[in-house]
Amino acid sequence: MSICSYCLRDMNIEKTCVKIPIIHNRIKYEPIKFGNEKNISRNNRNICIDCGIDKGGYHHPGCPSEECPICGKLLRNCNCIDE
């Protein structure tokens, strides 16, 4: 069992995390739901292989597969997050 510190749910069971905005220059951006990525190929998967959420759900924070809504790169590797 692995509990997400944001949604407090078991990441192996829950289909989505809570919607956490991406903040850049004091502007809040909507996170991209799994399956709605524009620049990252998911090979038509229905479940995120990294954080376990279902297609249409929000990634758990820190997921290495989440796309940045600002630059389109992997959120974990970009410099867009302020907070």
NUSE-376869 format. One record per atom (N, C-alpha, C): residue number from 1; x, y, z. Coordinates in nm, 2 decimals, decimal comma. Example, Ala and Ser with C-alpha at 12.3 -4.5 7.8 and 13.67 -1.06 7.14 Angstrom:
<rs>
{1; {1,32; -0,57; 0,78}}
{1; {1,23; -0,45; 0,78}}
{1; {1,32; -0,33; 0,78}}
{2; {1,28; -0,22; 0,71}}
{2; {1,37; -0,11; 0,71}}
{2; {1,29; 0,00; 0,79}}
</rs>
This chain:
<rs>
{1; {0,08; -0,12; 0,00}}
{1; {0,00; 0,00; 0,00}}
{1; {0,09; 0,12; 0,00}}
{2; {0,06; 0,22; -0,09}}
{2; {0,13; 0,34; -0,10}}
{2; {0,04; 0,46; -0,10}}
{3; {0,04; 0,54; 0,01}}
{3; {-0,05; 0,65; 0,03}}
{3; {0,00; 0,78; -0,03}}
{4; {-0,07; 0,85; -0,11}}
{4; {-0,04; 0,98; -0,17}}
{4; {-0,05; 1,08; -0,06}}
{5; {0,05; 1,16; -0,04}}
{5; {0,05; 1,26; 0,07}}
{5; {-0,05; 1,38; 0,03}}
{6; {-0,09; 1,39; -0,09}}
{6; {-0,19; 1,50; -0,13}}
{6; {-0,33; 1,46; -0,12}}
{7; {-0,37; 1,34; -0,18}}
{7; {-0,51; 1,30; -0,18}}
{7; {-0,54; 1,20; -0,06}}
{8; {-0,43; 1,15; 0,00}}
{8; {-0,44; 1,06; 0,12}}
{8; {-0,51; 0,93; 0,08}}
{9; {-0,50; 0,89; -0,05}}
{9; {-0,56; 0,76; -0,10}}
{9; {-0,44; 0,67; -0,14}}
{10; {-0,48; 0,54; -0,14}}
{10; {-0,39; 0,44; -0,19}}
{10; {-0,37; 0,45; -0,34}}
{11; {-0,24; 0,48; -0,38}}
{11; {-0,21; 0,51; -0,52}}
{11; {-0,23; 0,38; -0,60}}
{12; {-0,23; 0,26; -0,54}}
{12; {-0,25; 0,14; -0,62}}
{12; {-0,40; 0,11; -0,65}}
{13; {-0,49; 0,18; -0,58}}
{13; {-0,63; 0,16; -0,59}}
{13; {-0,71; 0,27; -0,66}}
{14; {-0,68; 0,39; -0,62}}
{14; {-0,75; 0,51; -0,67}}
{14; {-0,73; 0,54; -0,82}}
{15; {-0,83; 0,59; -0,88}}
{15; {-0,82; 0,61; -1,02}}
{15; {-0,77; 0,75; -1,06}}
{16; {-0,77; 0,84; -0,96}}
{16; {-0,72; 0,98; -0,98}}
{16; {-0,67; 1,04; -0,85}}
{17; {-0,59; 1,15; -0,86}}
{17; {-0,55; 1,22; -0,75}}
{17; {-0,63; 1,35; -0,75}}
{18; {-0,61; 1,44; -0,65}}
{18; {-0,68; 1,56; -0,65}}
{18; {-0,62; 1,66; -0,75}}
{19; {-0,70; 1,75; -0,80}}
{19; {-0,66; 1,85; -0,90}}
{19; {-0,57; 1,95; -0,83}}
{20; {-0,44; 1,95; -0,86}}
{20; {-0,35; 2,05; -0,80}}
{20; {-0,30; 2,14; -0,91}}
{21; {-0,33; 2,27; -0,90}}
{21; {-0,28; 2,36; -1,01}}
{21; {-0,13; 2,38; -1,01}}
{22; {-0,08; 2,40; -1,13}}
{22; {0,06; 2,43; -1,15}}
{22; {0,08; 2,58; -1,14}}
{23; {0,16; 2,63; -1,06}}
{23; {0,17; 2,78; -1,04}}
{23; {0,31; 2,82; -1,10}}
{24; {0,29; 2,92; -1,19}}
{24; {0,41; 2,98; -1,26}}
{24; {0,39; 3,13; -1,27}}
{25; {0,48; 3,21; -1,22}}
{25; {0,47; 3,36; -1,22}}
{25; {0,33; 3,40; -1,16}}
{26; {0,29; 3,34; -1,05}}
{26; {0,17; 3,37; -0,97}}
{26; {0,04; 3,34; -1,05}}
{27; {0,05; 3,27; -1,16}}
{27; {-0,06; 3,23; -1,24}}
{27; {-0,08; 3,08; -1,22}}
{28; {-0,21; 3,04; -1,20}}
{28; {-0,24; 2,90; -1,18}}
{28; {-0,28; 2,84; -1,31}}
{29; {-0,22; 2,73; -1,35}}
{29; {-0,25; 2,65; -1,47}}
{29; {-0,32; 2,52; -1,43}}
{30; {-0,41; 2,48; -1,51}}
{30; {-0,48; 2,35; -1,48}}
{30; {-0,38; 2,24; -1,52}}
{31; {-0,37; 2,14; -1,43}}
{31; {-0,29; 2,02; -1,47}}
{31; {-0,35; 1,94; -1,58}}
{32; {-0,27; 1,88; -1,66}}
{32; {-0,32; 1,80; -1,77}}
{32; {-0,36; 1,66; -1,72}}
{33; {-0,48; 1,61; -1,76}}
{33; {-0,52; 1,48; -1,72}}
{33; {-0,45; 1,38; -1,80}}
{34; {-0,43; 1,26; -1,74}}
{34; {-0,36; 1,15; -1,81}}
{34; {-0,44; 1,11; -1,93}}
{35; {-0,38; 1,11; -2,04}}
{35; {-0,45; 1,07; -2,17}}
{35; {-0,47; 1,19; -2,25}}
{36; {-0,46; 1,31; -2,19}}
{36; {-0,48; 1,44; -2,27}}
{36; {-0,35; 1,51; -2,30}}
{37; {-0,24; 1,44; -2,29}}
{37; {-0,11; 1,50; -2,32}}
{37; {-0,10; 1,54; -2,47}}
{38; {-0,03; 1,64; -2,50}}
{38; {-0,01; 1,68; -2,64}}
{38; {0,12; 1,64; -2,69}}
{39; {0,22; 1,65; -2,60}}
{39; {0,36; 1,63; -2,65}}
{39; {0,43; 1,50; -2,60}}
{40; {0,36; 1,43; -2,51}}
{40; {0,42; 1,30; -2,46}}
{40; {0,33; 1,19; -2,50}}
{41; {0,40; 1,09; -2,57}}
{41; {0,32; 0,97; -2,62}}
{41; {0,29; 0,88; -2,50}}
{42; {0,17; 0,83; -2,50}}
{42; {0,13; 0,73; -2,39}}
{42; {0,10; 0,59; -2,46}}
{43; {0,12; 0,58; -2,59}}
{43; {0,10; 0,45; -2,65}}
{43; {-0,04; 0,39; -2,62}}
{44; {-0,14; 0,48; -2,61}}
{44; {-0,28; 0,44; -2,59}}
{44; {-0,30; 0,36; -2,46}}
{45; {-0,22; 0,38; -2,36}}
{45; {-0,23; 0,31; -2,23}}
{45; {-0,36; 0,37; -2,16}}
{46; {-0,42; 0,29; -2,08}}
{46; {-0,53; 0,33; -2,00}}
{46; {-0,50; 0,36; -1,85}}
{47; {-0,38; 0,32; -1,81}}
{47; {-0,33; 0,34; -1,67}}
{47; {-0,19; 0,39; -1,68}}
{48; {-0,16; 0,50; -1,60}}
{48; {-0,03; 0,55; -1,60}}
{48; {0,07; 0,45; -1,53}}
{49; {0,17; 0,41; -1,60}}
{49; {0,26; 0,31; -1,55}}
{49; {0,35; 0,36; -1,43}}
{50; {0,35; 0,49; -1,41}}
{50; {0,43; 0,55; -1,30}}
{50; {0,35; 0,57; -1,17}}
{51; {0,23; 0,63; -1,18}}
{51; {0,16; 0,66; -1,06}}
{51; {0,03; 0,58; -1,05}}
{52; {-0,01; 0,51; -1,15}}
{52; {-0,12; 0,41; -1,14}}
{52; {-0,26; 0,47; -1,16}}
{53; {-0,27; 0,60; -1,20}}
{53; {-0,41; 0,66; -1,22}}
{53; {-0,46; 0,61; -1,35}}
{54; {-0,59; 0,62; -1,36}}
{54; {-0,66; 0,58; -1,49}}
{54; {-0,67; 0,70; -1,58}}
{55; {-0,69; 0,66; -1,71}}
{55; {-0,70; 0,76; -1,81}}
{55; {-0,81; 0,86; -1,77}}
{56; {-0,79; 0,99; -1,79}}
{56; {-0,88; 1,09; -1,75}}
{56; {-0,86; 1,14; -1,61}}
{57; {-0,77; 1,08; -1,53}}
{57; {-0,75; 1,12; -1,39}}
{57; {-0,63; 1,21; -1,38}}
{58; {-0,61; 1,28; -1,27}}
{58; {-0,50; 1,36; -1,24}}
{58; {-0,38; 1,28; -1,18}}
{59; {-0,26; 1,31; -1,23}}
{59; {-0,14; 1,24; -1,18}}
{59; {-0,12; 1,27; -1,03}}
{60; {-0,06; 1,18; -0,96}}
{60; {-0,01; 1,21; -0,82}}
{60; {0,11; 1,30; -0,84}}
{61; {0,13; 1,39; -0,75}}
{61; {0,24; 1,49; -0,75}}
{61; {0,37; 1,41; -0,75}}
{62; {0,46; 1,46; -0,84}}
{62; {0,59; 1,39; -0,86}}
{62; {0,60; 1,28; -0,96}}
{63; {0,48; 1,25; -1,02}}
{63; {0,48; 1,15; -1,12}}
{63; {0,57; 1,19; -1,24}}
{64; {0,67; 1,10; -1,27}}
{64; {0,76; 1,13; -1,38}}
{64; {0,70; 1,13; -1,52}}
{65; {0,57; 1,10; -1,53}}
{65; {0,50; 1,10; -1,66}}
{65; {0,41; 1,22; -1,68}}
{66; {0,40; 1,31; -1,59}}
{66; {0,31; 1,42; -1,60}}
{66; {0,36; 1,53; -1,69}}
{67; {0,28; 1,57; -1,78}}
{67; {0,32; 1,68; -1,88}}
{67; {0,29; 1,82; -1,82}}
{68; {0,39; 1,91; -1,84}}
{68; {0,37; 2,05; -1,80}}
{68; {0,27; 2,12; -1,89}}
{69; {0,17; 2,18; -1,83}}
{69; {0,07; 2,26; -1,91}}
{69; {0,12; 2,39; -1,97}}
{70; {0,24; 2,43; -1,93}}
{70; {0,30; 2,55; -1,98}}
{70; {0,40; 2,53; -2,09}}
{71; {0,49; 2,44; -2,07}}
{71; {0,60; 2,42; -2,18}}
{71; {0,58; 2,29; -2,25}}
{72; {0,50; 2,19; -2,20}}
{72; {0,48; 2,07; -2,28}}
{72; {0,58; 1,96; -2,25}}
{73; {0,68; 1,99; -2,17}}
{73; {0,79; 1,89; -2,13}}
{73; {0,73; 1,81; -2,01}}
{74; {0,81; 1,72; -1,97}}
{74; {0,78; 1,64; -1,85}}
{74; {0,78; 1,74; -1,74}}
{75; {0,68; 1,75; -1,66}}
{75; {0,67; 1,85; -1,55}}
{75; {0,79; 1,83; -1,45}}
{76; {0,83; 1,72; -1,43}}
{76; {0,94; 1,69; -1,34}}
{76; {1,07; 1,74; -1,38}}
{77; {1,08; 1,76; -1,52}}
{77; {1,21; 1,80; -1,58}}
{77; {1,21; 1,95; -1,62}}
{78; {1,10; 2,02; -1,61}}
{78; {1,10; 2,15; -1,66}}
{78; {1,12; 2,25; -1,55}}
{79; {1,13; 2,38; -1,58}}
{79; {1,16; 2,48; -1,48}}
{79; {1,04; 2,57; -1,46}}
{80; {0,92; 2,53; -1,49}}
{80; {0,80; 2,61; -1,48}}
{80; {0,74; 2,62; -1,35}}
{81; {0,76; 2,53; -1,26}}
{81; {0,69; 2,53; -1,13}}
{81; {0,76; 2,62; -1,04}}
{82; {0,68; 2,72; -0,98}}
{82; {0,72; 2,81; -0,88}}
{82; {0,70; 2,76; -0,74}}
{83; {0,59; 2,70; -0,72}}
{83; {0,55; 2,65; -0,58}}
{83; {0,51; 2,51; -0,59}}
</rs>
